[in-house]
């Protein structure tokens, strides 16, 4: 995603109402973080974190899952979905979806910490 600073800057501007979102380069794109949790992937498109609680809402609103093709295997679906059409029009349209993603990312982090504490 080199040379795509305008794309990153636009995404960060849209997400500004969430708070101090930070971008970290990864896999040719960026992971977007808020308060230590990664809630979005930014590559050619923006994908937001989902979990069992939020996935149905993204699906019902015509969101699309992030998938990748493993070599010689079937496509793998990740827990990140493209927000519904129109959500990237402005911050106001994106904010509810981004808030769902942050909540899903926080739940995933808490679940991981609880699992680790049991060991």
C-alpha positions as CSV (number, residue, x, y, z in Angstrom):
1,X,0.0,0.0,0.0
2,X,3.0,2.3,-0.5
3,X,2.2,5.7,-1.8
4,X,-1.3,5.6,-0.4
5,X,-1.0,8.2,2.3
6,X,-4.2,10.0,1.0
7,X,-6.2,6.8,1.5
8,X,-4.9,6.4,5.1
9,X,-5.4,10.1,5.9
10,X,-9.0,9.9,4.6
11,X,-9.7,6.8,6.7
12,X,-8.2,8.5,9.8
13,X,-10.2,11.6,9.2
14,X,-13.5,9.6,8.9
15,X,-12.7,7.9,12.2
16,X,-11.7,11.0,14.0
17,X,-14.9,11.1,16.1
18,X,-13.9,7.8,17.7
19,X,-10.8,9.4,19.3
20,X,-7.1,9.1,18.8
21,X,-7.0,6.3,16.2
22,X,-3.5,5.1,15.4
23,X,-2.3,3.3,12.2
24,X,0.4,0.6,12.2
25,X,1.7,-0.7,8.9
26,X,1.1,-4.4,8.4
27,X,0.8,-6.9,5.5
28,X,1.0,-4.1,2.9
29,X,-1.8,-2.2,4.6
30,X,-2.5,-0.9,8.1
31,X,-4.1,-2.0,11.3
32,X,-6.1,0.7,12.9
33,X,-6.1,0.9,16.7
34,X,-8.0,2.7,19.4
35,X,-6.9,2.4,23.0
36,X,-4.7,-0.6,22.3
37,X,-7.2,-2.7,20.3
38,X,-7.1,-3.3,16.6
39,X,-10.6,-2.6,15.3
40,X,-10.0,-2.2,11.6
41,X,-7.8,-3.3,8.6
42,X,-7.1,-0.8,5.9
43,X,-5.9,-2.1,2.6
44,X,-7.4,-1.2,-0.7
45,X,-10.7,-1.1,1.4
46,X,-11.6,-0.6,5.0
47,X,-12.7,-3.6,7.0
48,X,-14.0,-3.4,10.5
49,X,-13.8,-6.0,13.3
50,X,-16.8,-8.2,13.9
51,X,-17.7,-11.0,16.3
52,X,-20.7,-13.2,16.9
53,X,-22.6,-10.3,18.3
54,X,-22.0,-7.8,15.5
55,X,-21.5,-10.1,12.4
56,X,-25.3,-10.4,11.8
57,X,-25.7,-6.6,11.7
58,X,-23.0,-6.2,9.1
59,X,-24.4,-9.1,7.1
60,X,-28.0,-7.7,7.2
61,X,-26.7,-4.3,6.0
62,X,-24.9,-5.8,3.0
63,X,-21.4,-5.7,4.5
64,X,-18.8,-8.1,3.0
65,X,-16.3,-10.3,4.9
66,X,-12.6,-9.9,4.4
67,X,-11.3,-13.1,2.9
68,X,-7.9,-14.2,1.6
69,X,-6.8,-17.2,-0.4
70,X,-4.3,-19.6,1.2
71,X,-2.1,-21.3,-1.3
72,X,-3.8,-24.4,-2.5
73,X,-6.7,-24.1,-0.1
74,X,-10.1,-22.6,0.0
75,X,-10.7,-18.9,0.9
76,X,-10.3,-18.0,4.6
77,X,-12.8,-15.6,6.1
78,X,-11.4,-13.3,8.8
79,X,-13.3,-11.5,11.6
80,X,-13.2,-8.2,9.6
81,X,-16.0,-7.0,7.4
82,X,-16.4,-4.2,4.9
83,X,-19.0,-1.8,6.2
84,X,-22.2,-1.5,4.3
85,X,-22.5,0.6,1.2
86,X,-22.7,4.3,2.0
87,X,-20.9,4.0,5.4
88,X,-17.8,5.6,4.0
89,X,-19.7,8.7,2.8
90,X,-18.8,10.6,5.9
91,X,-17.9,10.3,9.6
92,X,-21.5,10.4,10.7
93,X,-22.4,7.4,8.4
94,X,-19.3,5.4,9.5
95,X,-19.3,6.1,13.2
96,X,-22.0,3.6,14.3
97,X,-20.2,0.8,12.4
98,X,-16.8,1.8,13.8
99,X,-18.2,1.8,17.3
100,X,-19.5,-1.7,16.8
101,X,-16.0,-2.7,15.6
102,X,-14.3,-1.1,18.6
103,X,-16.8,-3.0,20.9
104,X,-16.1,-6.3,19.1
105,X,-12.3,-5.7,19.4
106,X,-12.6,-4.9,23.1
107,X,-14.6,-8.1,23.7
108,X,-12.1,-10.2,21.8
109,X,-9.3,-8.7,23.9
110,X,-11.1,-9.3,27.2
111,X,-11.9,-12.9,26.1
112,X,-8.2,-13.5,25.3
113,X,-7.1,-12.1,28.6
114,X,-9.7,-14.2,30.5
115,X,-8.5,-17.3,28.7
116,X,-4.9,-16.5,29.5
117,X,-5.7,-15.9,33.2
118,X,-7.1,-19.4,33.5
119,X,-3.7,-20.9,32.6
